[in-house]
């Protein structure tokens, strides 16, 4: 159940609830900086459906004469291998990517971190995982879109060196890791 029924899939199956969330985000974006990111997108159809719900939510607010004119970036998590392999296509529709290394790794390697029987197989530094992260970053940059990384790899010193080498634009980490990573990033050669 954890693998299949969560994130955008629940939202698209519970559209009334999803649209309520989207209306709240749209209204907030009219007054504050907002970036909306859809989680666990696995297909172009899922992204299109989520974007359609966003447009419907905007339409509902317009009908209530609520201003929705201020745009905000709409991106997606890259945490499913099918999305990673189609990153060039997704980059045409999304304003930004955030690579979720924890889920991406476990889905690529079929090794859930929380399962003690296969956790030893989980490794973000596996060549297949690194190749997909690199490919996602390249696809985003070809389209002129920023790409970030979240997950444990974004706070790992060796991981950060690799991610910077791949041209990752931003890292999402827990606040205690920020000073250490700033110091590390400042010490890296500029490419």
N, C-alpha and C positions, 0 to 999 in steps of 0.2 A: 504493500500500500504506500510506503514512503516513496518508492521509486516513481510510481505512475500518477497517483491522485493527489496533487498539491499544486500550489502556485497558480500560474495562469489558467491551468486546467480547471481548478475549482472556480476561479473567477468567471470563466466563460460558461460554466455550467450553472452559475448562480448570478445571472446577468443583472437582476434588479439590485442586488447587494453591490455588485461590482460597479454599476453605474452610480450608485450613491457615493461610493468612494471616489470615483472619478470626478463627480460634480464638486465634491469638497476640495479635491486637489486643484481643479480648474479655478475655483473661487479664490483659493489661497494664492494661487499663482498671479492673480491680478494685483496683489499687494506685496508679495514677498518673492524672493528668488526661489524657484522650484525647478527641479529636474525630475521628470517622471521616468521610472524604469520598470519595464515589464519583466517579471521573473520566469525562468524556465521555459523560454520559447524554444520549440523544437522544429517548427516548420514555418514557412512563409505564410501559410494559411492561418496559423495561430497569431502571428504578428498582425496580419491584416484584420483578423477578427477583433483583436484588442484595440487596434487603431480605429476600427469602425465603432466600437463601443465608446471610445473617447469622443469621436465626432458626434455620436448620438447624445452623449452627455452634454456636449457644448450646445447642441441644438435645443435640448430641454431647458438649459439655462437661458438661452436667447428667447425662448417662448415666454419665460418669466421676466423678460426685459432686464436680465442680469448681464452686465458687461463681461464679455469673454475675449476681448480684443487683444489682450497682452499675450504674445506667444511665449512658449517655454519649450525647452528641449525635451524630446521623448526618445528614450533609448531602450536598450534591452540587456538583460544578463546573457552572457555567453557561458553557459554551464552544461549544455547538452551537446554531445559530439555532432549530431546532425546539423545543428546551427553553426558550429565551428567550421564544418566542412563547406557550408554555404555562406560563409562570412561575406564574400563579395556581393552576393545578392541581398543579404540583410543590410549591408552598408548603404544600399540605395534607399532604404526606407527608414532606418534608425538614425537619430542624430548623434548617438554615441553608443559605445559598448562598454560593459563592465564584465570582465572575465571572472567568474566565480571558480577559483582554482580548486576549492574543496570538492564541490560536486563534479566539476569537469573531470577531475582526477579519478574519482571513484566510478564515474560512468565509463570512462575510457578503459580503465583497468578491470572493471567488474569486481571491484574490491571495496566494500563499504568499510570505512574507518572504524565504525562502532562494532563491527563483527570480529571478535577475537580470532576466529578461524581463518579469516582472509586479510586482516588488517596489515599483516606483514607484507602483503603484495602492494599496498597503497603507497605510492611515491610520486610526489609532484615533480621530482627530477627525472622521472622515467622519460626516455627519449620521445616516445609518442605524445606524451603530455606537453613537453616542451615544444615539440614541432607544431602542435595545434595552437598553442599560445602565440608562438611566433607568427603563424599564418593568420591568426585573427588580427593581430596588431598590424601586420602588413596590409591586410584587406581594408581595415579601418583607415589607415593612413593613405592608401591609394584613393579612397573616397573623400579624403580631407576631413575625416571624423576622428575625434579623440577616443582613446581607449584606456580604460583603467583596469586595475586588478584588485580584487578583494579576496579574502581567504588567508589561511595561515602562511602561504607562500609569500604574500605581500609584506609580511613582517619578518621573514627569515632573511638573515644577512646575505647568505649565498644566493637565495632566491631573488633578492632585490638587485643584486649585481647582474643576474641573468635578465631580469625584467627590464632594467635600464638599457642593457645591450640590445634588447628587442625593440626599444623605443616606446615603451609604455609611458603614457602621459601622466598618470596619477595612480597613487596607491591608496587603498582604504584600509586603515589599520586601527587597532585600539589606541586610545590616547597615550598610554604609557610607552608605546613603541615609537612615538613620533620623534622625540629628541635624538634617540639612537640612530634612527633611519635618516634623519636630516644630516647628521654628522657623516654617516656612511656615504650618502648620495653626494654630498659636497666634496668628498675625497675621490670620487670616481672621475676618470678622464672624460672630458666632454667630446662627444662624437658628432 
